[in-house]
Amino acid sequence: MPELPYDFPHQPPENYSYEVESHKANILAIWLRHHYPYTYSSDVVRTIWGFFNTRKGEYIAPINSKKPGKVVDINDTTPYTAMQLNLNPLEYALYAASR
């Protein structure tokens, strides 16, 4: 089973963990696994965090769990997702002030 890239900066949030799977020959899928007990399912519940290109050393935001999107700066990601926020200037100022 593949492991997280050595430069992955995030620690999993409480009650979560990361799983890594091979997506394609040079692309790893990074999953965020939920450790909460859900009443509707006894299956493992997980969310795609993003993708990692092993040849180029780039992190990629997901379009969905099967399709990588655009390359992202790892510093612009969160422990929950590599997807980028689409904020207007006011929202971005408030977001930046809260960090």
C-alpha angles and dihedrals in degrees: 000000000000120000133223114278113268092243096050101132103195131092114209115260118249112293092015136094136185125247125190125206134175108257100174134345094285101016126085122198114219113205130193107219119206117219096192120119107247120199095210097055142024090197122104110274116212141159128212110252095185144278136279126210105216095196097051098028091232131143116223129201115231125246086192135329093286103037128062117216131189128345112258137197106252089223089063094058131088131218087258102050148353091221112119123237116244100214132165116231095268093048090048092051091051092045093049091049091054094054 
